[in-house]
Amino acid sequence: MIHASRIPTAENPLADRKRWTADDCRKLEAMELLIPGTYELIDGEIVEKVGQNLPHSIANGRTFLALSLVFGKDYTVLPVSIAVNDEDRPEPDVFVTKLPYKDYLGRDSLGSDDMRLVVEVSDTTLWRDRNTKMRMYGAAGIPEYWVLDVTNRKLYIHRTPTATGYTDITEYTETQSVSPLAAPDATLSIADLLP
């Protein structure tokens, strides 16, 4: 049976699209139809994670190290999915938590309220990171979101979250330095984050 609300129209061309939830994904994992760590749930869609190339992997490691030196190794985390809402479970490349990671060990997942800073290292996913994920992280209230553009050797810093993204977006080149919002006395060189 087809419901009228699920028939595509000019106003809603994706009406027949299945929007997945975190609970749906857990069930698919239990049936071994999805493998944890191989996908992200973004805007209700299951998105296959692409393997990292060498420049992306190096940038991940350098960013993790730089942020660990600023915030401490107990607050800086490499990829794990975070619960933004019921239809978004992204897996950022690096993020900084409000509490030491040990305080989260008894929980099923980390949420957007646990984040100080989220970083996506981007080469093949630049459009999604600067658009779809930017809106998602902003709507979730994450105070600071970085997109490290490996190909063009830039860093985009997003601050002041809103329901539709961020109102303060600044582009930096590899010759510049930045200070994280949660550590204003620290200075990081963009070049030190890049391969």
C-alpha positions in Angstrom: 0.0 0.0 0.0 1.3 3.4 -1.0 0.5 6.3 1.3 -0.3 9.6 -0.4 2.3 11.4 1.8 5.0 9.1 0.3 4.3 10.0 -3.3 7.0 12.3 -4.7 5.8 15.8 -5.8 7.5 18.9 -7.1 7.4 20.3 -3.6 8.8 17.1 -2.0 10.7 15.1 -4.6 12.1 12.7 -2.0 8.8 11.8 -0.3 9.4 8.1 -1.1 12.9 8.1 0.5 13.4 5.9 3.5 14.8 7.9 6.4 16.8 5.7 8.7 17.2 6.3 12.5 19.9 5.3 14.9 17.6 2.6 16.2 17.1 1.2 12.7 20.9 1.1 12.3 21.4 -0.7 15.6 18.9 -3.3 14.4 20.7 -3.7 11.1 24.0 -4.1 13.0 22.4 -6.8 15.2 21.4 -8.6 12.0 25.0 -8.1 10.7 23.7 -6.1 7.8 25.7 -3.0 8.8 29.2 -3.1 10.4 29.9 -0.4 13.0 32.6 2.0 11.9 32.0 1.5 8.2 29.2 4.0 7.8 27.7 7.3 9.2 24.1 8.2 9.6 23.7 11.6 8.0 20.3 13.3 7.6 18.6 9.9 7.8 20.8 8.3 5.1 23.3 5.6 5.6 26.5 6.9 4.1 29.4 4.5 3.5 32.7 5.7 4.9 35.4 6.0 2.3 38.8 4.7 3.2 41.4 7.4 4.1 44.2 8.2 1.7 47.7 8.9 3.1 47.4 12.8 3.1 44.0 12.5 5.0 45.4 10.0 7.5 48.5 12.2 8.1 46.3 15.3 8.6 44.1 13.3 11.1 47.2 12.3 13.1 48.7 15.8 13.1 45.4 17.4 14.1 44.9 14.9 16.9 48.5 15.6 18.2 48.1 19.4 18.0 44.8 19.3 19.8 46.1 16.8 22.4 48.9 19.2 23.2 46.4 22.0 23.8 43.5 20.2 25.5 45.3 17.1 26.9 45.2 13.5 25.7 42.2 12.6 27.9 40.0 15.1 26.1 41.0 14.6 22.5 39.4 11.7 20.6 39.8 10.1 17.2 36.9 8.8 15.1 33.9 7.5 17.0 30.3 8.2 16.2 28.4 10.9 18.2 24.7 11.1 18.7 23.6 14.4 17.3 19.9 13.5 16.9 17.9 10.5 16.0 18.8 10.7 12.2 22.4 11.9 12.6 25.3 9.8 13.9 28.4 11.3 12.3 31.9 10.1 12.9 34.1 13.2 13.0 37.8 12.7 12.4 38.9 14.3 15.6 37.0 16.0 18.4 37.6 17.5 21.9 35.2 16.6 24.7 34.2 18.7 27.7 35.1 15.9 30.2 37.9 13.4 30.2 37.1 10.4 28.0 37.0 8.1 31.1 33.9 9.8 32.3 32.1 8.6 29.2 33.1 4.9 29.3 29.8 3.7 30.9 27.7 5.4 28.3 26.3 4.0 25.0 27.4 7.1 23.0 28.7 10.6 23.2 26.3 13.4 22.3 26.7 16.9 20.9 26.4 18.4 24.4 29.7 16.6 25.2 31.6 18.4 22.5 33.9 21.4 22.7 35.3 21.2 19.2 34.6 18.9 16.2 37.0 18.5 13.3 36.4 17.0 9.9 39.5 16.4 7.8 38.4 16.8 4.2 39.6 15.9 0.8 36.9 14.0 -1.1 34.1 15.0 1.2 34.7 18.8 1.2 31.2 19.7 0.0 29.4 17.5 2.5 31.6 18.7 5.4 31.1 22.4 4.5 27.4 22.1 3.9 25.5 19.1 5.2 27.6 18.5 8.3 28.0 22.2 8.9 24.2 22.6 9.2 24.0 19.4 11.3 26.7 20.4 13.8 25.4 24.0 14.0 21.8 22.8 14.7 23.1 20.5 17.4 24.7 23.5 19.1 28.3 22.3 18.9 30.2 25.6 19.7 33.1 25.2 17.2 33.4 23.2 14.0 36.6 23.0 11.9 36.9 21.7 8.3 40.5 21.0 7.4 40.7 21.2 3.6 43.7 19.0 2.8 43.6 19.5 -0.9 43.5 23.4 -0.9 45.5 23.6 2.4 42.9 25.7 4.2 41.1 25.6 7.5 37.4 26.7 7.8 36.4 27.6 11.3 32.7 27.7 12.2 31.5 29.4 15.3 28.2 30.7 16.7 25.9 27.8 16.0 22.3 28.3 14.9 19.4 26.1 13.8 20.6 26.3 10.2 24.4 26.1 10.7 26.9 28.8 11.9 26.8 32.5 11.6 30.6 33.0 12.0 32.6 31.2 9.3 36.3 32.2 8.8 38.7 30.8 6.2 42.4 30.5 7.1 45.4 29.6 4.9 48.3 27.4 5.8 50.4 30.5 6.6 48.1 31.6 9.4 47.5 30.5 13.0 44.3 30.1 15.1 43.2 29.8 18.7 40.4 27.3 19.6 37.4 28.9 21.2 37.7 26.7 24.2 41.5 27.5 24.6 41.9 31.1 23.6 45.5 31.4 24.9 46.7 28.5 22.7 47.9 29.2 19.2 48.0 26.5 16.5 49.7 26.9 13.1 47.5 25.7 10.2 50.6 24.3 8.5 51.2 22.1 11.5 47.8 20.4 10.9 48.5 19.6 7.3 50.6 16.9 5.7 
